[in-house]
């Protein structure tokens, strides 16, 4: 069985079609879905969507694009729900993004560091967004390792060297449909060598649909294509990759195994 470790059921492209999306996910072998909230509005919606299906779990955070909206009261709402709701399995999406300039970098860093501290206090993993900010993100992760920080670099697209630096911090690497793209040869080489106990897979739906669904609105059910592709890269069966990534997801996001 598969676990989609990163999707956005809170997206306007998915939120009104959950029945069909979840049925398709079940039909394609998914057991659990981690729904990623990333701003005050999607945090509230994500909490409401937990009532829709027991398949759905949730992480809460403020993504770098929305860091300009960051306020301490909003962050404390995250803390409150993360402490009290066992289906909130992590803190995120958080991170740093220098590709877009939707929020000033100093505000992104303030927001990122606040949630890293929160995650260590709550002993929950973080879901980290990295775009053209590898060194900045790595430095801040290292600052919190002594406090027990754990987490995943979501939708990893970096180099082999960058992969090893995050792995040396004990972080997991998650691969999206990008790895199936024809021009992703360097990323495919990374996907081959990530230790089997540190690899995760995700859809990042509604974005980044894998081949053969590329260009369409992505859904959690498409995770099977990424699973099949990476399994082929690593010369193992799709079932074996599904099993090990499920085990990894339940190790990192340990609340996936707890009863709510």
C-alpha positions in Angstrom: 0.0 0.0 0.0 1.1 3.5 -0.8 1.3 6.7 1.3 1.2 10.1 -0.5 3.4 12.1 1.8 2.6 15.5 0.3 -0.5 16.7 -1.5 -2.7 19.7 -1.3 -6.4 18.6 -1.0 -6.9 22.1 0.3 -6.2 23.4 -3.2 -9.0 25.1 -5.1 -8.3 22.5 -7.9 -9.0 19.5 -5.6 -11.1 20.6 -2.6 -14.5 20.3 -4.3 -14.0 16.8 -5.7 -12.8 14.8 -2.7 -15.1 11.8 -3.1 -13.8 11.0 -6.6 -10.2 11.8 -5.7 -10.2 9.6 -2.7 -11.9 6.7 -4.5 -9.4 6.9 -7.3 -6.6 7.0 -4.7 -8.0 3.8 -3.1 -8.3 2.1 -6.4 -4.7 2.9 -7.2 -3.4 1.4 -3.9 -3.2 4.3 -1.6 -3.8 3.7 2.1 -3.1 7.2 3.6 -2.7 10.8 2.3 -0.9 13.6 4.1 -2.7 16.8 3.3 -0.4 19.9 3.4 -1.8 23.2 4.7 0.4 26.2 4.0 -1.4 29.5 5.0 -4.1 30.5 7.5 -6.9 29.8 5.1 -5.8 26.3 4.1 -5.0 25.5 7.8 -8.7 25.9 8.6 -9.8 24.0 5.6 -7.4 21.2 6.2 -8.7 20.8 9.7 -12.2 20.5 8.3 -11.2 18.0 5.7 -9.9 15.6 8.4 -13.6 14.8 9.0 -14.1 13.8 5.4 -12.1 10.5 5.5 -9.8 8.6 7.8 -7.4 8.3 4.9 -6.5 11.9 5.4 -3.8 13.2 7.7 -2.6 16.8 7.9 0.5 19.0 8.4 0.2 22.7 9.3 2.5 25.5 8.5 3.1 28.7 6.5 4.9 28.2 3.2 7.6 30.7 2.1 5.4 32.3 -0.5 3.0 33.3 2.3 5.6 34.2 4.9 4.6 37.9 4.6 1.3 36.9 6.2 3.1 35.3 9.1 1.9 36.4 12.6 2.5 34.9 16.0 -1.2 34.3 16.6 -1.5 32.3 13.4 1.5 30.3 14.4 0.1 29.6 17.8 -3.1 28.2 16.2 -0.8 25.7 14.5 0.8 24.9 17.8 -2.5 24.4 19.5 -3.9 22.0 16.9 -0.6 20.1 16.5 -0.6 19.5 20.2 -4.2 18.4 20.5 -5.0 16.6 17.2 -3.2 13.3 16.6 -4.0 13.4 12.9 -1.8 16.5 12.6 1.4 14.6 11.8 3.9 17.3 11.2 4.8 21.0 10.8 4.8 22.3 7.3 4.9 23.3 4.6 7.7 25.6 5.7 11.0 26.7 4.1 12.8 29.2 2.0 12.3 30.2 -1.7 14.5 32.6 -3.6 13.0 31.8 -7.0 9.8 33.7 -6.4 9.8 37.1 -4.5 6.3 36.8 -3.0 7.6 37.4 0.5 10.9 39.1 1.6 13.6 36.7 2.5 14.0 38.1 6.0 10.4 37.4 6.6 10.7 33.9 5.2 13.7 33.2 7.5 11.8 34.6 10.6 8.8 32.3 9.7 11.0 29.3 9.0 13.0 29.6 12.2 9.8 30.0 14.3 8.3 26.8 13.0 11.6 24.9 13.3 11.7 25.8 16.9 8.0 24.9 17.3 8.6 21.5 15.7 11.4 20.6 18.0 9.4 21.7 21.0 6.5 19.5 19.9 8.8 16.7 18.7 7.1 16.6 15.3 8.8 16.3 11.9 9.0 19.3 9.5 8.1 19.3 5.8 10.6 21.6 4.1 10.3 23.6 0.9 13.7 24.5 -0.7 14.1 26.4 -3.9 17.4 28.1 -4.7 18.1 28.3 -1.0 20.0 25.1 -0.2 22.7 26.7 1.9 20.3 28.9 3.8 18.0 26.0 4.6 20.8 23.6 5.5 22.3 26.1 7.9 19.0 26.6 9.7 18.4 22.8 9.9 21.8 22.3 11.4 21.0 24.9 14.1 18.2 22.7 15.4 19.6 19.2 15.0 20.9 19.2 18.6 17.3 19.8 19.7 16.1 16.7 17.9 14.8 18.2 14.6 13.7 15.7 12.0 12.0 16.1 8.7 11.8 15.7 5.0 12.9 17.8 2.0 9.8 17.7 0.0 9.8 17.5 -3.8 13.6 17.2 -3.8 15.2 18.4 -7.1 18.7 19.2 -5.9 22.1 17.8 -6.8 23.8 14.7 -5.5 26.0 16.8 -3.2 23.0 18.6 -1.8 21.2 15.3 -1.3 24.1 14.0 0.7 24.2 17.1 2.9 20.6 16.8 3.8 20.9 13.0 4.4 23.9 13.7 6.7 21.5 15.7 8.8 19.2 12.7 9.1 16.6 14.1 6.8 14.5 12.2 4.4 14.2 13.1 0.7 10.9 12.9 -1.1 10.5 12.6 -4.8 7.6 13.9 -6.9 6.5 13.3 -10.4 9.4 15.5 -11.6 11.6 12.5 -11.4 9.7 10.9 -14.2 10.3 13.7 -16.6 12.6 13.0 -19.6 15.0 15.9 -18.7 15.4 14.9 -15.0 18.4 12.6 -15.6 20.5 14.1 -12.8 17.6 13.8 -10.3 17.0 10.2 -11.4 20.6 9.4 -10.5 19.9 10.8 -7.0 16.8 8.7 -6.7 18.9 5.6 -7.4 21.2 6.1 -4.5 19.2 7.5 -1.6 19.3 5.0 1.2 16.3 2.8 1.3 15.4 4.0 4.8 15.5 7.7 3.8 13.4 7.8 0.6 9.8 9.0 0.4 7.4 9.6 -2.5 4.7 12.3 -3.0 2.5 13.8 -5.7 2.5 17.4 -4.6 -0.9 17.4 -6.2 -2.5 19.3 -7.9 0.9 20.1 -9.3 3.7 18.1 -11.1 1.7 15.2 -12.5 4.1 12.4 -13.4 4.5 10.9 -16.8 2.1 9.7 -18.4 -0.3 12.2 -16.7 2.1 15.2 -17.2 0.2 18.4 -18.0 -3.0 17.3 -16.2 -4.2 18.3 -12.8 -2.4 15.9 -10.5 -4.1 13.7 -7.9 -2.9 11.4 -5.1 -3.9 8.4 -7.2 -1.1 9.2 -9.6 1.5 8.3 -7.0 1.6 4.8 -8.5 3.4 6.2 -11.6 6.1 7.8 -9.6 6.4 4.6 -7.5 6.7 2.4 -10.6 9.3 4.7 -12.1 11.6 4.9 -9.1 11.3 1.2 -8.5 12.5 0.6 -12.0 15.4 3.0 -11.4 16.4 1.1 -8.3 15.9 -2.4 -9.8 13.3 -3.4 -7.3 9.6 -4.2 -7.6 7.0 -1.5 -7.3 5.6 -3.4 -4.3 8.9 -3.4 -2.6 9.3 0.4 -3.1 5.7 0.9 -1.9 6.4 -1.1 1.2 9.6 0.6 2.1 8.3 4.2 1.5 5.2 3.4 3.5 7.5 2.2 6.4 9.6 5.3 6.1 6.6 7.6 6.1 5.2 5.9 9.2 8.6 6.2 10.9 9.0 9.9 10.2 5.4 10.8 10.6 4.9 8.5 13.6 1.4 9.7 14.2 0.3 7.9 11.1 0.4 4.7 13.2 -1.3 6.2 16.3 -5.0 6.1 16.9 -6.6 9.5 16.9 
